Amino acid sequence: MASPPKKKGLISHGIAAQNRKARYDYKIGETIEAGLQLVGPEVKSLRAGRATLSEAWAGERDGEMWLFNCYIPEWQAGSFVSHFEPRRPRKLLVHRKQVESLAGAMSREGATIVPLDIHFNERGLAKILLGVAEGKKQHDKRAAIAERDWQRDKSRMMRNKGRE
């Protein structure tokens, strides 16, 4: 019996959305993987890779963790009735101890909870990787760029040295 054909362009597992500027703007400390409470069309839109995390952040509300300002657009092939808002707050599924430790880090250290990526695990469930982050100063960002350039130049010199 042949397996059904797969739909092209949809993500079954792997990264669906990534916040690439987060590692540039913040020093990422501890990371936590959490589940996302989504409705059906949101999952299909995520599988199409159409979400944006660039302005998103996580915070505590009423003893629970929520994801704010994450943009997941409407699924166009869905029904004529829209079931959600693209930037609505979404509940994060984390353990109680993790909520308490994240809330403590936010209040004590002045840290921010930044989403790093949304991915689908092996079982096909949508998960989000959260990082406890501290903001970088402008001179820290410049130093990181200079270090990255030096490492690239150094590896290029070592690679070319063997050819001479």
N, CA and C of each residue as an Amber inpcrd file, in Angstrom:
protein
   492
   0.8360000  -1.1730000   0.0000000   0.0000000   0.0000000   0.0000000
   0.8820000   1.2380000   0.0000000   0.6810000   2.1200000  -0.9140000
   1.5090000   3.3190000  -1.0500000   1.0740000   4.3780000  -0.0480000
   2.0520000   5.1400000   0.4230000   1.7340000   6.2190000   1.3520000
   1.1420000   7.3970000   0.5750000   0.3020000   8.2020000   1.2340000
  -0.3000000   9.3390000   0.5310000   0.7560000  10.3700000   0.1630000
   0.5680000  11.0740000  -0.9350000   1.5620000  12.0780000  -1.3390000
   1.6050000  13.2320000  -0.3380000   2.8090000  13.7560000  -0.1110000
   2.9790000  14.8830000   0.8150000   2.6860000  16.1920000   0.1110000
   2.1530000  17.1380000   0.8770000   1.9040000  18.4720000   0.3380000
   3.2310000  19.2090000   0.2430000   3.4560000  19.8690000  -0.8390000
   4.7180000  20.5840000  -1.0210000   4.7040000  21.9030000  -0.2610000
   5.8540000  22.2570000   0.2990000   6.0080000  23.5440000   0.9550000
   5.5930000  23.5730000   2.4050000   5.0430000  22.4910000   2.9510000
   4.6420000  22.4750000   4.3470000   5.7050000  21.7920000   5.1870000
   5.9060000  22.2780000   6.4050000   6.9400000  21.7810000   7.3030000
   6.3250000  20.7390000   8.2260000   6.8190000  19.5070000   8.1780000
   6.3060000  18.4830000   9.0820000   7.1060000  18.4490000  10.3760000
   8.4240000  18.6800000  10.2800000   9.2580000  18.8400000  11.4710000
  10.4420000  19.7240000  11.0870000  10.9420000  20.4460000  12.0740000
  12.0210000  21.4000000  11.8290000  11.5660000  22.8080000  12.1700000
  12.3980000  23.7810000  11.8440000  12.1420000  25.1740000  12.2370000
  11.1070000  25.8040000  11.3060000  10.0660000  26.3810000  11.9220000
   9.0130000  27.0580000  11.1660000   9.2460000  28.5650000  11.1330000
   9.7540000  29.1350000  12.2230000  10.0370000  30.5750000  12.2950000
  11.2220000  30.7710000  13.2280000  12.0370000  31.7760000  12.9310000
  13.2410000  32.0140000  13.7100000  13.4110000  33.5000000  13.9540000
  13.8510000  33.8500000  15.1620000  14.1380000  35.2280000  15.5240000
  15.6520000  35.4110000  15.4380000  16.1380000  35.7860000  14.2640000
  17.5760000  35.8380000  14.0360000  18.2360000  37.0230000  14.7290000
  17.4990000  38.1130000  14.9360000  18.0910000  39.2970000  15.5840000
  18.2250000  39.1380000  17.0880000  17.5600000  38.1410000  17.6640000
  17.5880000  37.9890000  19.1200000  19.0010000  37.7470000  19.6210000
  19.7610000  36.8990000  18.9500000  21.1250000  36.6030000  19.4040000
  22.0590000  37.7720000  19.1610000  21.6970000  38.6820000  18.2650000
  22.4930000  39.8870000  18.0270000  22.1760000  40.9520000  19.0790000
  20.9060000  41.1120000  19.4140000  20.4900000  42.1690000  20.3290000
  20.6120000  41.7920000  21.8040000  20.6230000  40.4920000  22.1150000
  20.5980000  40.0500000  23.5110000  21.6850000  39.0270000  23.7860000
  22.1110000  38.9720000  25.0640000  22.9270000  37.8610000  25.5530000
  21.9320000  36.8240000  26.0560000  21.9430000  35.6590000  25.4450000
  20.9840000  34.6150000  25.7930000  21.5940000  33.7330000  26.8710000
  20.8830000  33.5950000  27.9720000  21.3260000  32.7270000  29.0590000
  20.6670000  31.3710000  28.9530000  19.8070000  31.0600000  29.8870000
  19.0970000  29.7880000  29.9320000  18.0390000  29.7240000  28.8180000
  17.8430000  28.5510000  28.2470000  16.7910000  28.3660000  27.2460000
  15.8210000  27.2930000  27.7230000  14.5630000  27.4730000  27.3620000
  13.4970000  26.5550000  27.7560000  12.6350000  26.2740000  26.5380000
  12.2700000  25.0120000  26.3540000  11.3520000  24.6510000  25.2830000
   9.9530000  24.5610000  25.8680000   8.9970000  25.2110000  25.2180000
   7.6160000  25.2310000  25.7040000   6.6760000  24.8830000  24.5690000
   5.5050000  24.4250000  24.9400000   4.4600000  24.1590000  23.9550000
   3.6750000  25.4250000  23.6840000   2.9310000  25.4250000  22.5940000
   2.0900000  26.5620000  22.2180000   0.6490000  26.1080000  22.1210000
  -0.2570000  26.9110000  22.6440000  -1.6720000  26.6050000  22.5170000
  -2.1940000  27.3380000  21.2830000  -2.4530000  26.5900000  20.2090000
  -2.8380000  27.1610000  18.9240000  -4.1780000  26.6130000  18.4760000
  -4.8070000  27.3040000  17.5410000  -6.0100000  26.7920000  16.8890000
  -5.6010000  26.2560000  15.5150000  -6.4650000  25.4730000  14.8850000
  -6.1480000  24.7630000  13.6500000  -5.5300000  25.5810000  12.5350000
  -6.1580000  26.7000000  12.1230000  -5.5730000  27.4770000  11.0230000
  -4.1950000  28.0530000  11.3510000  -3.9230000  28.3030000  12.6340000
  -2.6080000  28.8130000  13.0210000  -1.5340000  27.7570000  12.7760000
  -1.8530000  26.5030000  13.0430000  -0.8950000  25.4290000  12.8300000
  -0.5830000  25.3040000  11.3420000  -1.5990000  25.3890000  10.5090000
  -1.3700000  25.2970000   9.0640000  -0.5310000  26.4700000   8.5710000
  -0.7710000  27.6450000   9.0990000   0.0140000  28.8090000   8.7130000
   1.4620000  28.6550000   9.1690000   1.6700000  28.0870000  10.3700000
   3.0280000  27.8180000  10.8470000   3.7270000  26.7920000   9.9610000
   3.0100000  25.7490000   9.5800000   3.6010000  24.7180000   8.7210000
   4.0100000  25.2830000   7.3630000   3.3400000  26.3360000   6.9300000
   3.7130000  26.9960000   5.6800000   4.9060000  27.9260000   5.8830000
   5.3460000  28.1140000   7.1390000   6.5260000  28.9330000   7.4270000
   6.2620000  30.4140000   7.3220000   5.0690000  30.8700000   7.7110000
   4.7070000  32.2650000   7.5060000   4.6980000  33.0920000   8.7820000
   5.1650000  32.5710000   9.9040000   5.1370000  33.3090000  11.1680000
   6.3360000  34.2460000  11.2890000   6.1800000  35.2930000  12.1290000
   7.2430000  36.2660000  12.3800000   7.4160000  36.4300000  13.8840000
   8.6590000  36.2930000  14.3500000   8.9690000  36.4190000  15.7780000
   9.7860000  37.6550000  16.1040000  10.0340000  38.5140000  15.1450000
  10.9960000  39.5940000  15.3480000  10.5990000  40.5670000  16.4560000
   9.3300000  40.7980000  16.6750000   8.9050000  41.7470000  17.7110000
   8.2170000  41.0560000  18.8840000   8.3050000  39.7330000  18.9500000
   7.5830000  38.9750000  19.9730000   8.3630000  38.9270000  21.2840000
   7.6210000  38.7350000  22.3710000   8.2060000  38.5770000  23.6940000
   7.2630000  37.7500000  24.5440000   7.7700000  37.1610000  25.5990000
   6.9610000  36.3400000  26.4930000   6.9250000  36.9870000  27.8650000
   5.8160000  36.8010000  28.5490000   5.6700000  37.3620000  29.8760000
   4.6630000  36.5890000  30.6930000   4.5880000  36.9340000  31.9700000
   3.6780000  36.2530000  32.8760000   2.4000000  37.0660000  33.0290000
   1.2730000  36.3710000  33.0380000  -0.0180000  36.9960000  33.2970000
  -0.8560000  35.9820000  34.0800000  -1.2730000  36.3550000  35.2740000
  -2.1040000  35.5080000  36.1370000  -1.4730000  34.1460000  36.4220000
  -0.1760000  34.1180000  36.6460000   0.5100000  32.8810000  36.9800000
   0.7740000  31.9620000  35.7950000   0.5490000  32.4300000  34.5780000
   0.7940000  31.6350000  33.3770000   1.6850000  32.4240000  32.4380000
   2.3990000  31.7170000  31.5810000   3.2610000  32.3660000  30.5900000
   2.4900000  32.5450000  29.2860000   2.6600000  33.7190000  28.6830000
   1.9820000  34.0550000  27.4310000   2.9950000  34.5880000  26.4360000
   2.7290000  34.3600000  25.1640000   3.5360000  34.8890000  24.0760000
   2.7810000  36.0730000  23.4830000   3.4210000  37.2440000  23.4820000
   2.7870000  38.4630000  23.0050000   3.4120000  38.9090000  21.6920000
   2.6010000  39.4930000  20.8340000   3.0280000  40.1710000  19.6120000
   3.7060000  39.2500000  18.5900000   3.4040000  37.9730000  18.6380000
   3.8930000  37.0320000  17.6270000   2.9040000  37.0680000  16.4610000
   3.4140000  37.2690000  15.2590000   2.5520000  37.3970000  14.0840000
   2.4380000  36.0590000  13.3660000   1.2490000  35.4780000  13.4030000
   0.9390000  34.2760000  12.6240000  -0.2430000  34.6550000  11.7380000
  -0.0250000  34.8300000  10.4330000  -1.0870000  35.3250000   9.5580000
  -2.2100000  34.3140000   9.3700000  -3.3420000  34.8180000   8.8810000
  -4.4860000  33.9480000   8.6230000  -4.1510000  32.9430000   7.5340000
  -4.7010000  31.7540000   7.6540000  -4.5410000  30.7310000   6.6280000
  -5.5310000  31.0410000   5.5230000  -5.0110000  31.3750000   4.3500000
  -5.8530000  31.8510000   3.2510000  -6.7630000  30.7740000   2.6860000
  -6.3410000  29.5250000   2.7380000  -7.1450000  28.4560000   2.1630000
  -8.2210000  27.9720000   3.1310000  -8.3460000  28.6180000   4.2690000
  -9.3170000  28.2100000   5.2730000 -10.7180000  28.6520000   4.9000000
 -11.6070000  28.5100000   5.8520000 -13.0010000  28.8790000   5.6100000
 -13.1370000  30.4040000   5.5450000 -14.3050000  30.8590000   5.2240000
 -14.5330000  32.2930000   5.0890000 -14.6230000  32.9910000   6.4350000
 -14.6970000  32.2420000   7.5260000 -14.7770000  32.8210000   8.8660000
 -13.3760000  32.8130000   9.4800000 -12.9130000  33.9780000   9.9350000
 -11.6140000  34.0760000  10.5850000 -11.7610000  33.6450000  12.0430000
 -10.9210000  32.7070000  12.4860000 -11.0290000  32.1750000  13.8380000
 -10.0960000  32.8560000  14.8340000  -9.2030000  33.7140000  14.3710000
  -8.2290000  34.3000000  15.2950000  -7.6840000  35.6110000  14.7510000
  -7.0410000  36.3400000  15.6360000  -6.3290000  37.5550000  15.2530000
  -4.8670000  37.1900000  15.0230000  -4.2000000  37.7960000  14.0520000
  -2.8090000  37.4220000  13.7780000  -1.8350000  37.7100000  14.9250000
  -2.0750000  38.7480000  15.7420000  -1.1540000  39.0980000  16.8210000
  -1.7380000  38.8640000  18.2060000  -2.6770000  37.9600000  18.3440000
  -3.3000000  37.7250000  19.6520000  -2.3110000  37.0830000  20.6220000
  -2.4730000  37.2960000  21.9340000  -1.6070000  36.6100000  22.9060000
  -1.8920000  35.1090000  22.8770000  -0.8400000  34.3160000  22.9100000
  -0.9840000  32.8610000  22.8700000  -0.3970000  32.2710000  24.1410000
  -1.1160000  31.3380000  24.7210000  -0.6860000  30.7290000  25.9710000
   0.4650000  29.7610000  25.7060000   1.4850000  29.8220000  26.5740000
   2.6250000  28.9160000  26.4970000   2.4260000  27.7970000  27.5130000
   2.7130000  26.5850000  27.1090000   2.5110000  25.4220000  27.9650000
   3.8440000  25.0440000  28.6090000   4.0350000  25.5130000  29.8500000
   5.2550000  25.2300000  30.6060000   4.8650000  24.7480000  31.9920000
   5.8050000  24.0700000  32.6560000   5.5590000  23.5780000  34.0050000
   5.5320000  24.7460000  34.9930000   4.8530000  24.5500000  36.1020000
   4.7040000  25.5830000  37.1210000   6.0620000  26.0710000  37.6310000
   7.0090000  25.1550000  37.8660000   8.3320000  25.5440000  38.3650000
   9.0620000  26.4140000  37.3460000   8.8780000  26.1080000  36.0620000
   9.5210000  26.9130000  35.0220000   8.9120000  28.3090000  34.9730000
   7.5910000  28.4080000  35.1670000   6.9400000  29.7210000  35.1980000
   7.5040000  30.5510000  36.3410000   7.6520000  29.9250000  37.5080000
   8.1710000  30.6420000  38.6730000   9.6180000  31.0800000  38.4640000
  10.4410000  30.2200000  37.8590000  11.8440000  30.6030000  37.6490000
  11.9590000  31.7070000  36.5970000  11.1480000  31.6480000  35.5410000
  11.1840000  32.7030000  34.5190000  10.6860000  34.0260000  35.0820000
   9.6140000  33.9750000  35.8630000   9.0850000  35.2010000  36.4670000
  10.0960000  35.7840000  37.4570000  10.7920000  34.9260000  38.1880000
  11.8270000  35.3890000  39.1150000  12.9800000  36.0460000  38.3880000
  13.3850000  35.4710000  37.2660000  14.4810000  36.0550000  36.4850000
  14.0830000  37.4170000  35.9310000  12.8240000  37.5510000  35.5290000
  12.3570000  38.8320000  34.9920000  12.3250000  39.8990000  36.0790000
  11.8970000  39.5380000  37.2840000  11.7740000  40.5440000  38.3410000
  13.1210000  40.8430000  39.0070000  13.9440000  39.8270000  39.2810000
  15.2210000  40.0170000  39.9840000  16.2800000  40.6350000  39.0910000
  16.5140000  40.0270000  37.9610000  17.6450000  40.4130000  37.1240000
  17.2810000  41.4090000  36.0420000  16.0000000  41.7080000  35.8920000
  15.5900000  42.6110000  34.8250000  15.7340000  41.9780000  33.4490000
  15.6630000  40.6600000  33.3980000  15.8230000  39.9490000  32.1300000
  14.5210000  39.9880000  31.3320000  14.6420000  39.6850000  30.0490000
  13.5090000  39.6040000  29.1400000  13.4230000  38.1760000  28.6410000
  12.2190000  37.6820000  28.4460000  12.0290000  36.3530000  27.8800000
  11.7770000  36.5390000  26.3900000  12.7120000  36.0670000  25.5700000
  12.6760000  36.2840000  24.1270000  12.4620000  34.9450000  23.4150000
  11.5020000  34.8630000  22.4900000  11.3620000  33.6390000  21.7040000
  12.4710000  33.5680000  20.6530000  13.1540000  32.4330000  20.5830000
  14.2600000  32.2660000  19.6440000  13.7940000  31.5890000  18.3490000
  12.9400000  30.5740000  18.4770000  12.3920000  29.9480000  17.2770000
  11.1240000  29.1670000  17.6110000  10.3390000  28.9160000  16.5990000
   9.1990000  28.0150000  16.6790000   9.5350000  26.8510000  15.7660000
   9.4130000  25.6490000  16.2920000   9.7370000  24.4720000  15.4970000
   8.7280000  23.3620000  15.7590000   8.7390000  22.3750000  14.8970000
   7.9110000  21.1870000  15.0720000   8.8300000  20.0470000  15.4860000
   8.4620000  19.3510000  16.5760000   9.2990000  18.2470000  17.0410000
   9.0170000  16.9900000  16.2150000   9.6020000  15.8650000  16.6130000
   9.4720000  14.6270000  15.8490000   8.0280000  14.1410000  15.7890000
   7.2440000  14.4540000  16.8220000   5.8460000  14.0430000  16.8520000
   4.9460000  14.9970000  16.0780000   5.5010000  16.0860000  15.5640000
   4.7180000  17.0360000  14.7890000   4.0450000  18.1040000  15.6180000
   4.4530000  18.2590000  16.8880000   3.8610000  19.2720000  17.7570000
   4.6570000  20.5660000  17.6620000   3.9560000  21.6960000  17.6860000
   4.6150000  22.9990000  17.6220000   5.2050000  23.3330000  18.9880000
   6.4880000  23.6510000  19.0080000   7.1940000  24.0300000  20.2330000
   7.8930000  25.3550000  19.9930000   8.1150000  26.0860000  21.0880000
   8.8180000  27.3650000  20.9960000  10.0140000  27.3210000  21.9320000
  11.1380000  27.8190000  21.4720000  12.3470000  27.8860000  22.2780000
  12.4550000  29.2970000  22.8420000  12.3870000  29.4120000  24.1730000
  12.4580000  30.6990000  24.8600000  13.8350000  30.8650000  25.4770000
  14.3570000  32.0700000  25.4390000  15.6440000  32.3670000  26.0500000
  15.5160000  33.4780000  27.0680000  16.1900000  33.3120000  28.2100000
  16.2690000  34.3770000  29.2060000  17.3810000  35.2980000  28.7300000
  17.0290000  36.5380000  28.4070000  17.9630000  37.4220000  27.7040000
  18.2070000  38.7110000  28.4650000  19.4390000  39.2140000  28.3170000
  19.8060000  40.5410000  28.8010000  20.2320000  41.3500000  27.5940000
  19.8360000  42.6000000  27.5400000  20.1620000  43.4420000  26.3960000
  21.6440000  43.7310000  26.2820000  22.1320000  43.8110000  25.0490000
  23.5230000  44.1590000  24.7900000  23.6280000  45.6560000  24.5400000
  24.7480000  46.2160000  24.9150000  25.0530000  47.6110000  24.5920000
  25.6130000  47.6660000  23.1730000  25.6740000  48.8500000  22.6030000
  26.1540000  48.9980000  21.2320000  27.6070000  48.5490000  21.0870000
  28.4530000  48.8480000  22.0950000  29.8540000  48.4400000  21.9900000
  29.9940000  46.9200000  22.0850000  29.0960000  46.2410000  22.7980000
  29.1200000  44.7770000  22.8370000  28.7860000  44.1970000  21.4650000
  27.8420000  44.8170000  20.7760000  27.4610000  44.3410000  19.4450000
  28.6160000  44.5070000  18.4700000  29.3120000  45.6570000  18.5710000
  30.4630000  45.8830000  17.6850000  31.5800000  44.8860000  17.9720000
  31.8130000  44.5710000  19.2370000  32.8540000  43.6080000  19.5960000
  32.5010000  42.2170000  19.0690000  31.2400000  41.8490000  19.1230000
  30.8120000  40.5410000  18.6130000  31.0160000  40.4640000  17.1010000
  30.7350000  41.5490000  16.3930000  30.9390000  41.5740000  14.9380000
  32.4290000  41.4670000  14.6180000  33.2740000  42.2010000  15.3610000
  34.7180000  42.1540000  15.1200000  35.2680000  40.7550000  15.3940000
  34.8010000  40.1050000  16.4490000  35.2440000  38.7480000  16.7800000
  34.8330000  37.7570000  15.6870000  33.6010000  37.8790000  15.2100000
  33.1190000  37.0050000  14.1510000  33.9290000  37.1990000  12.8700000
  34.2430000  38.4570000  12.5150000  35.0590000  38.7350000  11.3280000
  36.4640000  38.1580000  11.4750000  37.0440000  38.2970000  12.6700000
  38.3880000  37.7840000  12.8840000  38.4010000  36.2620000  12.7620000
  37.4090000  35.5870000  13.3210000  37.3500000  34.1260000  13.2200000
  37.2120000  33.6910000  11.7610000  36.4330000  34.4030000  10.9870000
  36.2580000  34.0900000   9.5710000  37.5720000  34.2840000   8.8160000
  38.2660000  35.4130000   9.0720000  39.5460000  35.6800000   8.4080000
  40.6050000  34.6510000   8.8090000  40.5990000  34.2790000  10.0920000
  41.5710000  33.3060000  10.5820000  41.3570000  31.9470000   9.9210000
  40.1130000  31.5230000   9.8130000  39.8550000  30.2330000   9.1670000
  40.1910000  30.2930000   7.6740000  39.9600000  31.4350000   7.0530000
  40.3000000  31.6060000   5.6370000  41.8200000  31.5270000   5.4470000
  42.5900000  32.1680000   6.3440000  44.0560000  32.1130000   6.2390000
  44.5710000  30.7000000   6.4480000  44.0040000  29.9910000   7.4090000
  44.4450000  28.6170000   7.6670000  44.1100000  27.7050000   6.4880000
  42.9720000  27.9220000   5.8890000  42.5520000  27.1170000   4.7400000
  43.4770000  27.3870000   3.5510000  43.8230000  28.6490000   3.3060000
  44.6720000  29.0240000   2.1800000  46.1420000  28.6550000   2.4150000
  46.5570000  28.5620000   3.6610000  47.9420000  28.2350000   3.9850000
  48.3040000  26.8480000   3.4880000  47.3680000  25.9110000   3.5400000
  47.6280000  24.5520000   3.0940000  47.7760000  24.4440000   1.5830000
  47.2980000  25.4120000   0.8380000  47.3650000  25.3800000  -0.6290000
  48.6790000  25.9070000  -1.1690000  49.4050000  26.6280000  -0.3580000
  50.6550000  27.2370000  -0.8450000  51.7870000  26.2610000  -0.8830000
